[in-house]
Amino acid sequence: MATKPSGLTKVIVGFSNLFSKRVWPLAQVLLTGAILAVGPRTVTAVLRVMGLSQEKQFQKYHRVLNRVKWSTLAASRRLLGLLIEAFAPEGPLIMALDDTIERRRGAKIAAKGIYRDPVRSSHSHFVKASGLRWLCLMLVAPIPWAKRCWAMPFCSVLSPSERYYLERKRRPVKLTDRARQILLTVKRWLPERSIVVVADSSFAALELLAAVRSKLCVVTRLRLDAALYHPAPPRAPGTRGRSRLKGERQPTLKARLECEDAVWQRVTLPHWYGQGNKTVEIATGNAVWYSKSRPVVPLRWVLVRDPQGKLTPQAFLCTDEAAEPEQILAWFIRRWQIEVTFEEARAHLGMETQRQWSAPAIARTTPAILALYSIVTLAAKHLLDQHPMAIRQAAWYDKDRATFSDTIALVRRSIWGEQNYGRSGNQHDMVKIPRALFDRLTETVSYAV
């Protein structure tokens, strides 16, 4: 009797046609071993956990990452389709965009640079970090067994520093230019779905917003001193020269905070950064963001202040001028899940522990490790149809909902069970028979004796 495919098998079978028949078995070993391994996610560690430590042709597994031709972009598109089908079949798609620093050292890693460490730095203390900068786009969707939204990576792109391009006499590609390419590519993949992208202040750039606002909605932070204007008035007939780009200047958002005539509305936002409900005061309006020699971007701004005075006033923008302010804030709050995903990838998936140094392997390894977060989530969804989710607790950590550590534990148990017991034979030494037949056989034996 054939064994039923595991949850992981149901997920990764969709990627089989992206590899050749010779490479696909090797890719499955690397993928499965990366989930089962604990500690560094090197190729040798993966082979060891898969029971292939005596494999003489171990170099063929390295070649999957540094030589074999396969497209990470095609894999990203396939993974996004699986995530949408499983967790966001209808409604607008909420996506989170952010960059992260993968701390790597080595003289042969050409794309590494020196960046500001966002974790160790503060407003008064600047800390540098040497490593690789990755731009990641994730799908934010509710996970039933976790009772919250998760940010699931599906596309990660290396974004080297400006010095990297200048050393090779190439025009530097800014982080915002790379973000524009990714967002427009994803929109071409999903022309029928509305997309809302939430991002941090690094992506509040006029060139980026102007390039994508007609295709999708972007929600990000806005400077309190941004130059906001009224929309340009209609052009009068017979007027010479080019049309006006803006109208009269509006007060800055910083000035509105100090204005006594400003109209504030008190609202309660649920799921405020994992702290429950939060009551804030908001002011909102429409404006045109303009800066000299840059594109003009119509937007809706939302100014937020804390009635208790514990939080610093913040401002947000949305390129959809018809969006409600409560919805804009609800979208932006979900952006925090991307930081949780980065931390989980480092803690449970071995991010920053790989040791590849060739350019093709670097460009594939980290996106694959981040994608494991989404693959594990998809595999768990298939497994929960057959097994309940066990929530692991400790005396000092009482939790009532499943986390990613519980999810990957469920997937690991499924893989180990398939490897250890999935190939057991159907012939048993002991056969169960009905009680009536057993009694009849006993009576026959007794009569014969």
C-alpha positions as CSV (number, residue, x, y, z in Angstrom):
1,M,0.0,0.0,0.0
2,A,1.4,3.4,-1.0
3,T,2.1,5.8,1.8
4,K,0.2,9.2,1.9
5,P,2.4,12.2,0.9
6,S,3.5,14.3,3.9
7,G,2.6,18.0,4.2
8,L,6.1,19.0,3.0
9,T,5.8,16.8,-0.1
10,K,2.5,18.3,-1.0
11,V,4.1,21.8,-1.0
12,I,7.5,21.2,-2.7
13,V,6.0,19.1,-5.5
14,G,4.9,22.4,-7.1
15,F,8.5,23.4,-7.6
16,S,9.6,20.2,-9.4
17,N,9.4,21.6,-12.9
18,L,11.8,24.4,-12.1
19,F,14.6,21.9,-11.9
20,S,15.9,19.2,-14.2
21,K,15.2,15.6,-13.4
22,R,18.8,15.1,-12.3
23,V,18.8,18.1,-10.0
24,W,15.4,17.8,-8.4
25,P,16.3,14.9,-6.0
26,L,19.3,16.9,-4.9
27,A,17.2,20.0,-4.3
28,Q,14.7,18.0,-2.2
29,V,17.5,16.7,0.0
30,L,18.8,20.2,0.6
31,L,15.4,21.6,1.3
32,T,14.3,18.8,3.7
33,G,17.7,18.8,5.5
34,A,17.6,22.6,6.0
35,I,14.3,22.2,7.8
36,L,15.5,19.3,10.0
37,A,19.0,20.7,10.8
38,V,19.6,22.5,14.1
39,G,22.4,24.9,14.1
40,P,24.4,26.1,11.0
41,R,22.7,25.6,7.7
42,T,25.8,24.5,5.8
43,V,25.6,21.9,3.0
44,T,27.6,19.5,5.1
45,A,25.3,19.9,8.1
46,V,22.3,19.2,5.8
47,L,23.9,16.1,4.4
48,R,24.7,14.9,7.9
49,V,21.2,15.3,9.2
50,M,19.9,13.5,6.1
51,G,22.2,10.5,6.8
52,L,24.4,11.2,3.8
53,S,27.7,11.9,5.7
54,Q,29.4,9.1,3.7
55,E,28.2,10.4,0.3
56,K,31.4,10.4,-1.9
57,Q,29.9,12.7,-4.5
58,F,29.0,15.4,-1.9
59,Q,30.1,18.2,-4.3
60,K,27.0,17.7,-6.5
61,Y,24.9,19.2,-3.7
62,H,27.1,22.3,-3.6
63,R,26.6,22.6,-7.4
64,V,22.9,23.0,-6.9
65,L,23.6,26.4,-5.3
66,N,26.7,27.6,-7.2
67,R,26.5,26.2,-10.7
68,V,23.2,24.6,-11.7
69,K,20.8,26.9,-13.7
70,W,17.5,27.6,-12.0
71,S,15.6,30.8,-11.4
72,T,15.0,32.2,-8.0
73,L,12.5,34.6,-9.5
74,A,10.4,31.8,-11.0
75,A,10.5,30.0,-7.6
76,S,9.3,33.2,-5.9
77,R,6.4,33.5,-8.3
78,R,5.4,29.8,-7.6
79,L,5.7,30.3,-3.8
80,L,3.6,33.4,-3.9
81,G,0.8,31.5,-5.8
82,L,0.8,28.8,-3.1
83,L,0.6,31.3,-0.3
84,I,-2.3,33.2,-1.9
85,E,-4.2,30.0,-2.5
86,A,-3.7,28.8,1.0
87,F,-4.1,32.0,3.1
88,A,-5.4,34.9,1.0
89,P,-7.7,33.6,-1.7
90,E,-9.8,36.8,-1.8
91,G,-9.7,40.4,-0.8
92,P,-6.7,42.8,-1.1
93,L,-3.3,41.4,-0.7
94,I,-1.3,42.9,2.2
95,M,2.5,42.8,1.6
96,A,5.3,44.1,3.8
97,L,8.5,45.5,2.3
98,D,11.7,46.0,4.2
99,D,15.5,45.4,4.1
100,T,17.7,43.5,6.6
101,I,21.4,43.1,7.1
102,E,22.8,39.6,7.0
103,R,26.0,39.7,9.1
104,R,28.7,37.9,7.0
105,R,32.4,38.1,6.9
106,G,35.0,36.9,4.4
107,A,37.4,38.4,1.9
108,K,35.8,36.5,-1.0
109,I,32.2,37.8,-0.4
110,A,32.3,40.6,-2.9
111,A,28.8,42.0,-2.3
112,K,29.2,42.7,1.4
113,G,29.3,46.3,2.7
114,I,29.2,48.5,5.8
115,Y,25.8,49.5,6.9
116,R,24.0,50.9,9.9
117,D,22.9,48.2,12.3
118,P,19.3,48.9,13.0
119,V,19.1,46.6,16.0
120,R,22.1,47.8,17.9
121,S,21.9,51.5,16.9
122,S,19.7,54.2,18.4
123,H,19.1,57.9,17.8
124,S,22.2,58.8,19.8
125,H,24.4,55.7,19.2
126,F,25.5,54.6,15.8
127,V,26.7,51.0,15.3
128,K,28.1,49.7,12.0
129,A,27.6,46.2,10.7
130,S,29.5,44.3,7.9
131,G,27.4,42.1,5.8
132,L,24.9,41.7,3.0
133,R,21.8,43.8,2.6
134,W,18.6,42.0,1.4
135,L,15.4,43.5,0.2
136,C,12.5,41.3,1.2
137,L,8.9,41.3,0.2
138,M,6.5,39.2,2.3
139,L,2.8,38.3,2.2
140,V,1.0,39.3,5.4
141,A,-2.0,37.1,6.0
142,P,-3.9,35.6,9.0
143,I,-2.7,32.1,10.2
144,P,-5.6,30.2,11.6
145,W,-3.7,28.1,14.2
146,A,-1.7,31.1,15.4
147,K,-4.7,33.4,15.6
148,R,-2.6,36.3,14.2
149,C,-1.1,37.5,11.0
150,W,2.3,36.3,9.9
151,A,4.6,37.8,7.3
152,M,5.7,35.1,4.9
153,P,8.7,35.8,2.6
154,F,8.4,34.9,-1.0
155,C,10.9,37.2,-2.7
156,S,14.3,38.3,-1.4
157,V,16.8,40.3,-3.6
158,L,20.4,41.2,-2.8
159,S,21.0,44.9,-2.8
160,P,24.7,45.7,-2.6
161,S,26.2,49.0,-1.5
162,E,27.1,51.9,-3.7
163,R,30.8,51.1,-3.4
164,Y,30.2,47.6,-4.8
165,Y,28.9,49.1,-8.1
166,L,31.6,51.9,-8.3
167,E,34.4,49.3,-7.9
168,R,33.0,47.6,-11.0
169,K,32.4,50.8,-12.9
170,R,28.6,50.4,-12.9
171,R,25.8,52.8,-12.1
172,P,24.7,52.2,-8.5
173,V,21.2,50.8,-8.0
174,K,19.5,52.4,-5.0
175,L,17.4,50.5,-2.6
176,T,14.3,52.4,-3.8
177,D,15.0,51.5,-7.4
178,R,15.3,47.9,-6.5
179,A,12.0,48.1,-4.6
180,R,10.3,49.6,-7.6
181,Q,11.4,46.7,-9.8
182,I,10.2,44.1,-7.3
183,L,6.8,45.8,-6.8
184,L,6.1,46.3,-10.5
185,T,7.1,42.7,-11.2
186,V,4.7,41.3,-8.5
187,K,1.9,43.4,-9.9
188,R,2.5,41.9,-13.4
189,W,2.2,38.5,-11.8
190,L,-1.1,39.5,-10.2
191,P,-2.9,41.9,-12.5
192,E,-6.4,41.1,-11.2
193,R,-5.6,41.5,-7.4
194,S,-5.4,44.7,-5.5
195,I,-2.2,45.0,-3.5
196,V,-1.4,47.1,-0.5
197,V,2.3,47.4,0.4
198,V,3.4,48.6,3.9
199,A,6.9,49.8,4.3
200,D,9.1,51.9,6.6
201,S,10.3,55.4,6.1
202,S,13.2,54.3,4.0
203,F,10.8,53.8,1.1
204,A,9.0,57.1,1.5
205,A,10.7,58.4,-1.6
206,L,8.8,60.5,-4.2
207,E,10.3,58.7,-7.2
208,L,9.3,55.3,-5.8
209,L,5.7,56.4,-4.9
210,A,5.2,58.1,-8.2
211,A,6.3,55.0,-10.1
212,V,4.0,52.5,-8.4
213,R,1.0,54.5,-7.2
214,S,-1.0,53.8,-10.3
215,K,-0.5,50.0,-10.0
216,L,-0.8,49.5,-6.2
217,C,-1.3,51.2,-2.9
218,V,1.7,52.1,-0.7
219,V,1.4,52.9,3.0
220,T,4.5,54.2,4.8
221,R,5.7,56.9,7.3
222,L,5.7,60.6,6.4
223,R,8.1,63.2,7.7
224,L,6.5,65.8,10.0
225,D,8.2,68.6,8.0
226,A,7.2,67.3,4.6
227,A,6.2,70.0,2.1
228,L,2.5,69.4,1.5
229,Y,0.3,71.5,-0.9
230,H,-3.2,71.7,-2.1
231,P,-4.0,70.1,-5.5
232,A,-3.3,72.3,-8.5
233,P,-6.3,74.4,-9.5
234,P,-7.9,73.8,-13.0
235,R,-6.0,75.4,-15.8
236,A,-7.7,78.5,-17.1
237,P,-8.3,78.7,-20.9
238,G,-5.7,80.6,-22.9
239,T,-3.1,80.3,-20.1
240,R,0.4,80.1,-21.4
241,G,3.2,77.9,-20.1
242,R,3.1,74.5,-18.5
243,S,0.3,73.5,-16.1
244,R,0.7,74.0,-12.4
245,L,1.9,71.0,-10.4
246,K,0.6,72.2,-7.0
247,G,-1.7,74.6,-5.3
248,E,-1.2,76.7,-2.1
249,R,1.1,75.5,0.6
250,Q,-0.5,73.6,3.5
251,P,0.8,73.8,7.1
252,T,3.3,71.2,8.0
253,L,2.2,68.3,10.1
254,K,4.5,69.5,12.9
255,A,2.6,72.8,12.9
256,R,-0.7,71.0,13.0
257,L,0.3,69.3,16.2
258,E,0.7,72.7,17.9
259,C,-2.4,74.2,16.3
260,E,-5.3,74.5,18.7
261,D,-7.9,74.6,15.8
262,A,-6.9,71.1,14.5
263,V,-9.7,68.6,14.5
264,W,-8.8,65.4,16.3
265,Q,-10.7,62.1,16.3
266,R,-10.2,59.5,19.0
267,V,-10.2,55.9,17.7
268,T,-9.3,52.5,19.2
269,L,-7.0,50.3,17.2
270,P,-6.9,46.5,17.8
271,H,-3.7,44.4,17.8
272,W,-1.4,47.4,18.5
273,Y,2.0,45.8,18.0
274,G,0.9,42.7,19.9
275,Q,-0.2,44.8,23.0
276,G,-4.0,44.6,22.6
277,N,-6.2,47.6,21.9
278,K,-4.7,51.1,21.8
279,T,-6.6,54.4,21.9
280,V,-5.0,57.2,19.9
281,E,-6.1,60.5,18.4
282,I,-5.8,61.1,14.7
283,A,-6.1,63.9,12.2
284,T,-6.3,63.3,8.5
285,G,-6.5,65.0,5.1
286,N,-5.6,65.0,1.5
287,A,-2.6,66.8,0.0
288,V,0.0,66.8,-2.7
289,W,3.6,66.0,-1.7
290,Y,6.0,68.1,-3.7
291,S,9.7,68.6,-3.7
292,K,11.7,70.6,-6.3
293,S,12.8,68.6,-9.4
294,R,10.9,65.5,-8.2
295,P,7.6,63.9,-9.1
296,V,4.4,65.1,-7.5
297,V,2.5,62.5,-5.4
298,P,-1.1,63.0,-4.3
299,L,-1.7,61.2,-1.0
300,R,-3.8,61.0,2.2
301,W,-1.9,61.8,5.4
302,V,-2.8,60.6,8.9
303,L,-1.3,62.3,11.9
304,V,-1.3,60.2,15.1
305,R,-0.7,61.3,18.7
306,D,-1.1,59.5,22.0
307,P,-3.6,61.0,24.5
308,Q,-1.4,59.7,27.4
309,G,1.7,61.2,25.9
310,K,3.7,58.0,26.0
311,L,4.3,57.7,22.3
312,T,6.0,60.2,20.0
313,P,3.6,61.8,17.4
314,Q,3.9,60.0,14.1
315,A,2.6,60.7,10.5
316,F,1.7,58.2,7.8
317,L,0.9,58.4,4.1
318,C,-1.2,56.4,1.8
319,T,-1.2,56.7,-2.0
320,D,-4.9,55.8,-2.1
321,E,-6.6,59.0,-1.3
322,A,-10.0,57.3,-0.7
323,A,-8.7,55.0,2.1
324,E,-10.1,55.5,5.6
325,P,-7.6,56.6,8.2
326,E,-8.4,53.6,10.5
327,Q,-7.8,51.2,7.7
328,I,-4.4,52.9,6.9
329,L,-3.2,52.5,10.4
330,A,-4.5,48.9,10.6
331,W,-2.5,48.1,7.4
332,F,0.7,49.8,8.8
333,I,0.5,48.0,12.1
334,R,0.8,44.7,10.3
335,R,4.3,45.8,9.0
336,W,5.8,44.8,12.4
337,Q,5.3,41.1,11.5
338,I,8.2,41.4,9.1
339,E,10.6,42.1,12.0
340,V,9.2,39.0,13.7
341,T,9.9,36.9,10.6
342,F,13.5,38.1,10.5
343,E,14.0,37.1,14.1
344,E,12.4,33.7,13.6
345,A,14.5,33.0,10.5
346,R,17.7,33.7,12.6
347,A,16.5,31.7,15.6
348,H,15.0,28.6,13.9
349,L,16.1,28.5,10.2
350,G,19.8,29.3,10.6
351,M,20.0,32.6,8.8
352,E,23.5,34.1,8.9
353,T,25.1,30.6,9.6
354,Q,25.6,29.5,6.0
355,R,29.2,29.5,4.6
356,Q,28.9,29.9,0.9
357,W,31.1,32.6,-0.6
358,S,30.5,32.4,-4.4
359,A,28.2,35.0,-5.9
360,P,25.6,32.5,-7.3
361,A,25.4,30.6,-4.0
362,I,25.0,33.8,-2.0
363,A,22.3,35.0,-4.2
364,R,20.3,31.7,-3.7
365,T,21.1,30.6,-0.2
366,T,19.6,33.4,1.9
367,P,16.4,33.7,-0.2
368,A,15.9,30.0,0.1
369,I,16.4,30.1,3.9
370,L,13.8,33.0,4.2
371,A,11.5,31.1,1.9
372,L,11.7,28.1,4.3
373,Y,9.5,30.2,6.7
374,S,6.7,30.2,4.1
375,I,7.3,26.6,3.1
376,V,7.1,25.4,6.7
377,T,3.9,27.3,7.2
378,L,2.3,25.8,4.1
379,A,3.4,22.3,5.1
380,A,1.8,22.8,8.5
381,K,-1.5,23.8,7.0
382,H,-1.7,20.5,5.2
383,L,-0.6,18.6,8.3
384,L,-3.2,20.2,10.5
385,D,-5.9,18.4,8.5
386,Q,-4.6,15.2,10.0
387,H,-2.9,16.1,13.3
388,P,-3.6,18.6,16.0
389,M,-1.2,21.4,16.7
390,A,0.7,20.8,20.0
391,I,1.6,24.0,21.8
392,R,4.8,23.6,23.7
393,Q,4.9,25.4,27.0
394,A,7.2,25.9,29.9
395,A,6.7,26.9,33.6
396,W,8.1,30.3,32.8
397,Y,6.4,30.7,29.4
398,D,2.7,30.2,29.3
399,K,1.2,30.7,25.9
400,D,-2.3,30.1,24.5
401,R,-1.5,30.2,20.8
402,A,0.9,28.4,18.5
403,T,4.1,30.1,17.4
404,F,6.6,29.3,14.6
405,S,8.6,27.1,16.9
406,D,5.5,24.9,17.4
407,T,4.9,25.0,13.6
408,I,8.3,23.8,12.6
409,A,8.3,21.1,15.3
410,L,5.1,19.7,13.8
411,V,6.7,19.7,10.3
412,R,9.8,18.0,11.6
413,R,7.9,15.3,13.4
414,S,6.1,14.6,10.2
415,I,9.3,14.3,8.2
416,W,10.9,12.1,10.7
417,G,7.9,9.8,10.9
418,E,7.8,9.5,7.1
419,Q,11.5,8.6,6.9
420,N,11.4,6.1,9.8
421,Y,8.0,4.5,9.4
422,G,6.6,5.5,6.0
423,R,8.4,2.5,4.3
424,S,7.3,-0.2,6.7
425,G,6.1,-3.3,5.1
426,N,2.5,-4.6,5.2
427,Q,3.4,-8.1,6.4
428,H,3.1,-8.5,10.2
429,D,4.2,-11.3,12.4
430,M,1.0,-11.0,14.5
431,V,-2.4,-10.9,12.8
432,K,-5.6,-9.8,14.5
433,I,-8.7,-12.1,14.0
434,P,-12.3,-11.7,15.2
435,R,-13.2,-13.0,18.6
436,A,-15.9,-15.3,17.3
437,L,-13.5,-17.0,14.9
438,F,-10.9,-17.3,17.6
439,D,-13.4,-19.0,19.9
440,R,-14.4,-21.4,17.2
441,L,-10.8,-22.3,16.5
442,T,-10.2,-22.9,20.2
443,E,-13.2,-25.2,20.4
444,T,-12.0,-27.2,17.4
445,V,-8.5,-27.7,18.8
446,S,-9.9,-28.8,22.2
447,Y,-12.3,-31.3,20.5
448,A,-9.4,-32.7,18.5
449,V,-7.3,-33.2,21.6
